[in-house]
Each structure stands twice: as C-alpha cells, then as structure tokens.
C-alpha cells in the first residue's frame, strides 16, 4: 500500500488537522463539565437537586403557646374576609380604652362572599402566636384558638365546604396541641351570646373530631372520615 502522506507539505497539513481536532475534543469536554445535565423530559430527575419541602400554610412563625381550647364563632354577616374583620376590629377598644391590634380571631373560614368558600386563612395573631380578642373570657382569649366562619348561622347553617375545612382545621390543631373534642366550644359556651348561631352543628363538629381522636394526622392535607356531617347525629 502506498503511504498516504509522502511529501513534507502533506505531513505538515495532517499534523495541523490532528491538532485542530484534538482542540475541539478538549473544548467539548470543558463545556460538558461546566454545564449541568439537561432534563431529558418532564419526568426526568436531577439527582443534584433535592425535592422541595412541602410548606405548611398553617404553621405559626413563632413558638406555639399553650393552647387548650378551640373557640368557634360566626361573623353574623352575609359576607366578610380577614381584612374586613381586621378593619372593623381596629375600631374596638378594650376595657382600658386602648384600641385593639386588629382582628381578634386566629383563623377565618370563608363562605364564598369576600373569601373563597371553605378557604382557611390564618391571621397575624396565629402567625405571631398572640392571645386572641374574641372570647370575652381571659382564659379563653389567652389559651383559646379563635376560629371564625363567615356567615350568619342564626339564619342558615355553614356551607358544606366550610364544614369540611373546619373539620380539617380542628383535626390539625387538636393533634398539634393535644386538644380533645370536649375542649371545642362555641362562643356561647364562654359568654352570654348566640354566637356561633342556632344552626351551627357544634355537636357534629365534636363527634367528627372524636372519630379521629386516636389517629389524628399531623399534615395539613389530612384525610378524614367520609361520613358526611348530615349523617352524624347532633
């Protein structure tokens, strides 16, 4: 077989081509080392990235207080929100004539007018673990978590979504703070008031919680009994 490169010029050209090819290989290796691997599709995982933590939207920002009660209220209005109640409560004065800090409840559950139906929103008092201004009782303000459902339950009962959200919230709070079903009270059990209204199913709420007393979950996305409220005796 005849040699491929018989002249000095051809051998020099061959060496130049080999050098250029080697440079391209090295450059490609550097680029691959510098760039992270690209996902091959929507299901591909990057082993260098840990899965994002699931945020608990009901977790307080401060160390929890020694909560002993869940105190249930209605807003006695057809609509409302955390902000509207906050603005109204800013006009209130305590027994010493000092203005309130704002909304007195720790949680509000919407009815579709002002907030989404069944939407649960914690207030600044829950996030900061401050005592409530909702019960008319020192003990139940200092150690009771105030939960207000939007609506007038003297006239009509809460919506199905409100009751489901309340069941999830009370289950969550009871598990976190070792509160038993008998310590869920209506505002009217603390002071002379019709709140949370004659159509509010307090006994059903207690019984719904009691169904899960031995296996209460710790996550917000709790799974509850499929038994509807209407099937639980008052």
N, C-alpha and C positions, 0 to 999 in steps of 0.2 A: 504494500500500500504506500502511495506517495505521501510524504509529510504534507500537512495542511499549511504550515507556515514556514516557507523556505527562504524568505528574504528578511533582512533586518527590519524593513518597514512593516511587514505583516506581523512579525513577532511583537513589535512595539505597539501596534494597534490592538493586538489581542490582550496585552498586559493592561492597556488603558480600559478596555471593555470590562475585564475582570475586576479592576479596581472600582469602576463605577457601579457594577452590580453589587459588590460587597458593601459599598456605602449605602446603597438603597436598602439592603437587608438590615444593616445596623440601625438605620433611621426608622424603619418599620418596627423593629423591636423596641426602640425607645418610646415611640408613640403608644404602642400597646401597653407598655409598662406604666406610662403616665396616665392613660385614660382608663376610668373604671369600666368594667364589663357592662355592656348594654343588655337590657332585658330582651329576651327572645320573644316575649309576648305578654299579654295581660296576666297570665298565670305564673310567669317566671319569678323566682325569688332571688334577692340579692343577699347572699349569706353574710355580708359585712354589715347589714342593717338589721337591728332588732325590731321586732314588731312594736308598733306604737302602743303605749299604755292606754287602757280604757279609762277615760276621765269620769269620775263620779260627780254628776252635776248637783247632788245633794250634800256633798261633803262640806263641812264648815271650814273656814280658813283659819280658825283659832282652835285652841284646845277645848274639847267639849265640857260643858257644865254638867253638874249632877242633876240631870233631868229625871223627874219622877212621874210626870203626867203628860197626857196629850189632851189639850182642851180644844173642843170643836165649836166652831162658830158659823153663822151665816152672815153675809153682808147686809141682809134685809133690803137689798136693792135689786133691780132687774138686771143691771149691768155693773161692771167695775173691773178694776185691774190693780196691780200693786201700786202703780203710780197714782191712780185716782184716790185710793185709800190713803196713800202716803200724804198727798196734798191736804186731804181732809183732816187727818190726824195732826198735821202740823199746826192746826188751829186750836187743838185741845190744850188744856192746862192741867197740871197735876194739883194735888191738894195744897201745895205750897205756892201755887200761882205760876209755876215755871212751865214754859212750853214743852210739849213732847218733842222727842227727837225725830218723830215721824211715825210711819206705820207701826202699829203696836203688835202685829202678828209676826210669826216666824215663817209661815208658808201661806200662799194663796193658791186656790184651785179655781180656774176659770170655768165659765159656763157657755162660752161662745159669743158673749157680748162684752167686748173690752179685752178679753183674752180668749185663746182657743178653748174649745170645750174639752175639759179634762186636763188642760195644761197646768202643770205644777211649777210654781216659781218661788224659790226661797228669797227672803228679804235680807236687808242689811243686818237685822237682828240675829238671824240664823247664821249668816256668814261670819259675823263677829262674835257669836255666842253671847249675846246680850240678853238680859232679862226682858220679858215681854211687858206690854202695857195693854192687856186685853181682858184680864180675868176679873178685876175688881177685888182681888184677893192677893195679899202679899206673897203667900206661899205659892199660889198657882201662877203668879207672874214670875217669880224667881226660879221656880222649878218645873213650870209647865210650858210645853211647846204649844204655842197658839197656831191653830190651823183654821183658816177662814175659807169657806166655799162661797163663791159669788152666787147670789140668788136670794129670794125671799121664800123661805121654806115654811112660813105660815100659810102661804098661798098655794105652793106646789112643791113637790119633792125635788131633790137634786137630780141632775141628768144621769143616765147610765154611765157615761164616761167619767163624770165627776166621782161617782161612787167607786168605779174601778181604780181611778187614780188615788182616791183616798185609801182604798184597801192596800194598794202597793206602798203608799207613803207610810201608813201606820204600821204595816208589817216591817218595813225597813227601819223605822225609828224605834219600834219596840225591840227589835233584835239588837240594834246598836246600843241601846241604853237600858236593856233589861226591864222594860215596862210591860206589865201584864195587862190583860184585856180589861180588868176591872178598874184600871187606872186611866182608861179612856173615858173622859167625862164631857158632857155638854156644858156650855157656859151656864145654863140654867141650874146646874147642879152646884155651882160655885157661888152664885149670887142670884138675887131675885130678878129674873129676866126670862122672856120667852125664847131667847136665842138657844139653840140653833133652829127653832121653829117646830111646830107640831108635826110637820110632815118629814122631819129628818129621822131616818131609821137608825137611831143610836144603838139599839139592841142588836140589830143585824150587823152593824159595823163591829161590835164587840165579838159576836159569835163568829164572824168571818175571820177575825184575828185569832180567836181561840182554836180554830181548825188547824192553824199552823204554829201553835204555841211550842211544839216540840221540835219543829224542823224549820224555824224561820231562817230565810236566806239572808246573806249579807250584801248581795249585789242589788243595784237599783233595778235591773231587769229581772225582777222576781217573777216566779211562776206561782200563781195562786190556784186555789180550787176552782174548778169550772162551774161550781154551784152558783147560780145567779142569786143576787140579793133577794129577788122576789120569792125564791124557794127556801129562804131561811126565815124561820118564824120570828116575829118581832118579840 
